[in-house]
Amino acid sequence: MKKITVAKFGGSSLADSNQFIKVKNIIENDNSRTIIVPSAPGKSKNEKHKITDLLLMCYQLASHNLNINEVYQFVEDRFKSIRDDLDINFDIEKELEKIKVNIISNPNSDYTASRGEYLNALLLASFLGFEFIDSSKLIFFNNDRTVNYEYTNNAIRKEDIKNKKCVIPGFYGRDFDGKTITFPRSGSDVSASVIANGVCADLYENWTDVNGFLAADPSIVNTKLIKKITYTELRELSYMGAEVLYEDAVFPVVKNKIPINIRNTNDPENDGTMIISDDDNLSTTPSITGVAGKKGFSVFNISKTKRSEDLTFIRKLVSVFETNDVHIEQMPSSIDSVSVVVPFNEISSKQSKIIEEINIYCSPDSITIYHNMSLIAVVGRGMINVKGSSAKIFHALSKENINVRMISQGSSEMNIIIGVVEKDFENSIKTICKEFNLTEDA
């Protein structure tokens, strides 16, 4: 049985004709790469704008009955340039004119935003000699803009794409009325994952402009590449701000345990990062896989004697934040107190109201608020089997005179969340990475 690889190429990977050539070489180097999902052209050395941004500018102009010609000309020139540089025999002018007419006559943000992927896929399919299959024939959305997997998987099977060499544009699909619907974030990543799930692929490759997933933010510390990471570890790190692959792109492939390989189009010899099932054996993984964090939090510390004896206390406290549309990030507690960690931007104009409601509903002894807090997640499946991970973290921070204001460990024992003041944020991440040999110079 032949191996099937779904290969997604991001906007930087297909930004110009030189990148198209690199992508073609990558695809031809492995005959299992038969299903290709491209993004719209992104920025490059010679191009300052992403195609999708230009198209959305056209939508804004058209929706106010303003002329789109000047902005749309940039879109036309970009695709014509790629076509001409690669000597592709394809009538891109006809497609560009049709899209322009549709944008002007019936402005629609989803349709307009998706045309970059549509046009790039047409060019790439022609360049590769692959079949073009429109995503609107494969990916179906419910009324709430979630993917309808039953209809989507049936459509994928009906089209028999697993037995074809094809290019399928990322980022969009359709609803049951035929209207174009786009994914909310990192849409090409998600749509490629949906397609990989639909064909039960052996591998989902995500080609981008970095070698893979780093152990920490490279703007803070020079860390090592993570060679293997589980789905859950990735989600934990992504949720806390780590970038490379949006966490929603993981969900569709989890059920079938399809591995995801993050690779660099500009360094195809590098094996990148492999994202694998939580069930796979990672016995060689270090105790800490990665470190990520976010700033901009406030902590409400609510104290009440014999708080634990009041069975309704937590429910009433949570309801105060819920009714004020404030997300609770963490909620560590002790016998007589509870700390509620929330984004500062969500409470900045509501602080007095929230305090008043907590006093009314919970009758606390005291409420203390700390602003300018940051959260750092130390993530690693290996922590379960390695004694003293927490002690190493706190000892290392103590040596740097960093005061840990909050500690929370999940029941899965896969992550430890610590709270520090924002001025200690970067140094805390550097210190933890150094302690666990995650830095390149370690």
C-alpha positions in Angstrom: 0.0 0.0 0.0 1.5 3.3 -1.1 2.4 6.0 1.4 0.3 9.2 1.3 1.8 12.5 2.4 -0.2 15.7 2.5 2.2 18.6 2.1 1.1 22.1 3.0 3.3 25.1 1.8 2.9 28.4 3.6 2.9 31.9 2.1 6.6 32.4 2.5 7.3 29.1 0.8 5.4 30.3 -2.3 6.1 34.0 -2.2 7.7 34.2 -5.7 8.9 32.2 -8.6 12.2 31.1 -6.9 10.2 29.7 -4.0 7.9 27.8 -6.5 11.0 26.1 -7.9 12.1 25.1 -4.4 8.7 23.7 -3.7 8.7 21.7 -7.0 12.0 20.2 -6.1 10.8 19.1 -2.7 7.7 17.5 -4.1 9.6 15.7 -6.8 12.1 14.4 -4.3 9.5 12.2 -2.6 6.8 10.5 -4.6 4.5 10.1 -1.6 3.9 13.9 -1.7 0.8 13.7 -3.9 -1.6 16.0 -2.1 -0.4 19.6 -2.0 -2.1 22.4 -0.1 -0.7 25.9 -0.8 -1.3 29.2 1.0 -1.5 32.6 -0.8 1.8 34.3 -1.6 3.3 36.0 1.4 6.0 38.6 1.8 9.4 38.1 0.3 12.7 40.0 -0.1 11.2 41.9 -3.1 7.5 41.9 -2.0 6.4 44.0 1.0 2.8 42.8 1.1 0.9 39.5 1.6 -1.6 38.9 -1.2 -4.3 38.2 1.3 -3.8 41.6 2.9 -4.1 43.3 -0.5 -7.2 41.4 -1.3 -8.8 42.4 2.0 -8.0 46.0 1.2 -9.9 45.5 -2.1 -12.8 44.1 -0.2 -12.9 47.2 2.1 -12.8 49.5 -0.8 -15.5 47.7 -2.8 -17.8 47.4 0.3 -17.7 51.3 0.4 -18.2 51.6 -3.4 -14.7 52.8 -3.9 -12.4 52.0 -6.8 -10.2 48.9 -6.2 -8.1 49.2 -9.4 -4.9 50.6 -7.9 -4.7 48.0 -5.1 -5.9 45.1 -7.3 -3.2 45.9 -9.8 -0.6 44.8 -7.2 -2.4 41.4 -7.0 -2.6 41.1 -10.8 1.1 42.0 -11.2 2.2 39.5 -8.6 0.5 36.5 -10.1 1.4 37.4 -13.6 5.0 37.8 -12.5 5.1 34.3 -11.0 3.4 32.8 -14.1 5.8 34.6 -16.6 9.0 33.9 -14.6 8.2 30.2 -14.5 6.9 30.1 -18.1 3.6 28.5 -17.0 1.1 28.0 -19.7 -2.0 29.3 -17.9 -4.5 32.1 -18.6 -4.2 33.8 -15.2 -5.7 37.0 -16.7 -9.0 35.4 -17.2 -9.2 34.2 -13.6 -8.0 37.6 -12.2 -10.7 39.5 -14.2 -13.5 37.1 -13.0 -12.4 37.6 -9.4 -12.2 41.4 -9.8 -15.7 41.5 -11.2 -17.0 39.4 -8.3 -15.3 41.6 -5.7 -16.8 44.8 -7.2 -20.3 43.5 -7.9 -20.8 41.5 -4.7 -18.2 42.3 -2.0 -17.8 39.4 0.4 -14.9 39.2 2.8 -14.5 35.4 2.9 -14.6 35.0 -0.9 -12.2 37.9 -1.5 -9.7 36.7 1.2 -9.7 33.2 -0.2 -8.8 34.1 -3.8 -5.0 34.3 -3.0 -5.0 30.6 -2.2 -7.3 29.8 -5.1 -5.0 31.6 -7.7 -1.8 30.2 -6.2 -3.1 26.7 -6.3 -4.1 27.1 -10.0 -0.5 28.2 -10.8 1.1 25.6 -8.7 -1.0 22.8 -10.2 -0.1 23.9 -13.7 3.6 24.2 -12.7 3.7 20.7 -11.2 1.5 19.1 -13.8 -1.0 18.1 -11.0 -4.8 18.2 -11.0 -6.4 21.3 -9.4 -9.3 20.5 -7.1 -11.1 23.4 -5.5 -11.5 23.3 -1.8 -15.2 24.2 -2.2 -15.8 20.7 -3.5 -14.2 19.1 -0.4 -14.5 21.1 2.8 -18.0 21.8 4.2 -18.9 24.1 7.0 -21.8 24.1 9.3 -23.8 27.3 10.0 -21.6 28.0 13.0 -18.5 27.9 10.7 -17.2 24.7 12.1 -16.2 21.9 9.8 -18.8 19.3 9.0 -16.5 16.2 9.0 -19.1 13.8 7.8 -19.8 15.7 4.6 -16.2 16.7 4.2 -14.8 13.1 4.5 -17.5 11.8 2.2 -16.6 14.5 -0.4 -12.9 13.6 -0.1 -13.6 9.9 -0.6 -15.9 10.7 -3.6 -13.3 12.8 -5.2 -10.8 9.9 -4.6 -7.9 12.4 -4.0 -5.8 9.8 -2.2 -5.3 8.2 -5.6 -4.5 11.4 -7.4 -1.7 13.9 -7.7 -3.5 17.1 -6.9 -3.2 20.7 -5.6 -6.0 21.9 -3.2 -6.1 25.5 -2.1 -5.9 26.0 1.6 -7.8 28.4 3.9 -11.4 27.9 2.7 -14.3 25.7 1.9 -18.1 26.3 1.5 -21.3 26.1 3.5 -24.4 24.1 2.3 -25.7 27.1 0.4 -22.5 27.2 -1.7 -21.1 30.3 0.0 -17.3 30.5 0.5 -16.3 30.2 4.1 -12.7 30.7 5.4 -11.1 29.4 8.5 -10.6 32.0 11.3 -6.8 31.6 11.8 -3.9 29.9 10.0 -6.6 28.5 7.7 -4.3 26.7 5.3 -2.7 24.8 8.2 -6.1 23.7 9.4 -7.5 22.8 6.0 -4.5 20.7 5.2 -5.0 18.9 8.5 -8.7 18.3 7.6 -7.7 16.8 4.3 -5.0 14.7 5.9 -7.6 13.3 8.2 -10.0 12.7 5.3 -7.5 10.6 3.4 -6.0 8.9 6.5 -2.6 10.2 5.4 0.6 8.6 6.7 2.1 12.0 7.2 1.1 15.7 7.2 4.1 17.9 6.2 3.8 21.6 7.1 6.5 23.5 5.1 7.3 27.0 6.3 10.3 29.3 6.7 11.7 27.9 10.0 13.4 24.5 10.7 10.7 23.5 13.2 9.5 24.1 16.7 12.1 25.7 19.1 12.2 25.0 22.8 11.5 28.7 23.6 11.0 32.1 21.9 14.2 32.7 19.9 13.8 36.5 20.4 14.4 35.8 24.2 16.9 32.9 24.2 18.9 30.9 21.6 17.3 27.5 22.1 17.6 24.1 20.5 15.2 22.6 17.9 12.6 20.2 19.4 13.0 17.1 17.2 9.9 15.3 18.6 6.9 16.6 20.5 3.5 15.2 21.3 0.1 16.7 20.2 -0.6 17.7 23.8 2.8 19.3 24.4 2.4 21.3 21.3 -1.1 22.5 22.3 0.2 23.5 25.8 3.1 25.5 24.3 0.9 27.0 21.5 -1.7 28.1 24.0 0.9 29.9 26.0 2.1 31.9 23.0 4.6 29.6 21.2 4.4 30.1 17.4 4.9 27.9 14.4 1.7 25.8 14.2 -1.7 27.0 15.3 -3.1 24.5 17.8 -6.4 24.1 15.8 -4.3 22.5 13.0 -3.6 19.6 15.3 -7.2 18.6 16.2 -8.2 17.0 12.8 -5.3 14.5 12.8 -5.4 13.4 16.4 -8.1 10.8 16.0 -6.2 8.9 13.3 -2.8 9.6 15.0 -1.3 11.1 11.8 2.1 12.7 12.6 2.8 16.3 11.6 6.3 17.2 10.3 7.2 20.9 10.4 9.9 21.5 7.7 11.7 24.5 6.2 11.3 25.0 2.5 14.6 26.9 2.4 16.5 24.0 4.3 14.8 20.8 3.1 17.6 18.6 4.3 16.8 19.5 7.9 14.4 16.9 9.4 12.5 19.6 11.3 10.1 18.8 14.2 7.9 15.7 14.3 4.6 16.1 16.1 3.4 12.7 17.2 0.6 11.0 19.1 0.6 11.1 22.9 0.6 7.3 22.8 3.9 7.1 21.1 7.0 6.2 23.1 9.1 9.3 23.9 11.4 7.7 26.4 14.4 9.6 24.9 12.7 12.9 25.4 14.3 15.2 28.0 12.4 16.0 31.1 11.5 19.5 29.7 10.3 19.8 26.1 9.8 23.5 25.9 9.1 26.8 27.7 6.5 29.5 26.6 4.8 32.4 28.3 2.7 35.4 28.0 2.6 38.8 29.7 -0.3 41.1 30.5 -2.1 39.4 33.4 -3.7 40.5 36.7 -4.1 38.3 39.7 -7.1 38.6 42.1 -6.2 37.0 45.4 -9.4 36.4 47.4 -9.1 35.4 51.1 -11.8 34.0 53.3 -11.5 32.1 56.5 -12.9 28.6 56.2 -13.4 29.2 52.5 -13.2 25.5 51.8 -16.3 24.8 53.9 -18.4 26.9 51.6 -19.4 24.6 48.8 -20.8 27.5 46.7 -17.8 29.8 47.0 -15.9 28.8 43.8 -19.1 28.7 41.7 -20.1 32.2 42.9 -16.6 33.6 42.4 -16.3 32.2 38.8 -19.8 33.5 37.9 -18.6 37.1 38.7 -15.9 36.9 36.1 -18.2 35.0 33.7 -20.9 37.6 33.8 -18.3 40.3 33.1 -17.0 38.5 30.1 -13.6 37.9 31.6 -11.6 34.7 30.8 -10.0 32.9 33.8 -6.5 31.8 32.8 -5.5 30.0 36.0 -7.1 29.5 39.4 -4.7 28.1 42.1 -6.1 27.8 45.6 -5.3 27.1 49.2 -7.4 26.3 52.2 -8.4 29.9 52.8 -7.7 31.7 49.6 -8.1 31.5 45.8 -6.1 33.3 43.2 -7.8 34.2 39.9 -5.5 35.0 37.0 -7.1 37.0 34.2 -6.0 39.1 31.2 -5.5 42.7 32.3 -7.0 44.1 29.1 -10.3 42.3 30.0 -10.6 43.8 33.5 -9.0 47.2 33.1 -12.3 49.0 32.8 -14.2 46.6 35.0 -12.0 46.3 38.1 -14.2 48.2 40.5 -17.3 46.5 39.3 -15.7 43.0 39.7 -14.5 43.8 43.2 -18.0 45.0 44.2 -19.6 41.9 42.9 -17.1 39.6 44.6 -17.8 41.4 47.9 -21.5 41.0 47.4 -21.6 37.3 46.4 -18.6 35.9 48.2 -18.2 38.0 51.3 -14.4 37.6 51.4 -12.1 38.8 54.2 -9.9 40.6 51.7 -9.2 41.1 48.0 -5.7 41.9 46.8 -4.9 42.6 43.1 -1.5 42.3 41.5 -1.0 43.8 38.0 1.9 43.4 35.5 2.1 39.7 35.9 3.2 37.1 33.4 2.7 33.4 33.1 5.3 30.9 32.0 4.5 27.3 31.1 7.2 24.7 31.5 6.0 21.8 29.4 7.3 18.2 29.1 5.9 14.8 29.0 9.1 13.5 30.5 8.4 15.4 33.8 6.1 12.6 34.9 9.0 10.2 35.2 11.7 12.6 36.2 12.0 13.4 39.9 12.8 16.9 41.0 11.8 18.8 37.9 9.8 21.4 39.9 12.6 21.7 42.5 15.1 22.4 39.7 12.9 25.1 38.2 12.4 26.9 41.5 16.0 26.5 42.7 17.3 28.0 39.4 14.9 30.9 39.6 15.9 31.5 43.2 19.6 31.7 42.3 18.6 34.5 39.9 16.6 36.3 42.7 13.4 35.8 40.8 10.4 35.7 43.0 7.7 33.1 41.9 4.4 34.7 42.8 2.2 31.7 41.7 2.5 28.0 41.0 0.1 25.7 39.3 0.6 22.2 38.1 -2.0 20.3 35.9 -3.3 16.9 36.9 -1.6 15.4 33.8 1.8 16.4 35.3 2.8 17.6 31.8 3.1 21.3 32.6 4.0 23.6 35.4 2.7 27.2 35.3 4.5 29.8 37.2 3.7 33.4 37.7 6.3 36.1 37.9 6.2 39.9 37.6 6.7 41.1 34.0 10.2 42.6 34.6 11.4 39.0 35.4 9.7 37.4 32.4 12.6 37.1 29.9 15.2 36.3 32.5 12.9 33.5 33.9 12.7 31.9 30.5 16.4 32.1 29.9 17.1 30.7 33.4 14.8 27.7 33.0 16.1 26.9 29.5 19.7 27.0 30.8 18.9 24.8 33.8 17.4 22.1 31.5 20.1 22.3 28.8 17.6 23.7 26.2 20.0 26.4 25.0 22.2 26.0 21.9 25.3 26.8 23.9 24.3 24.4 26.7 
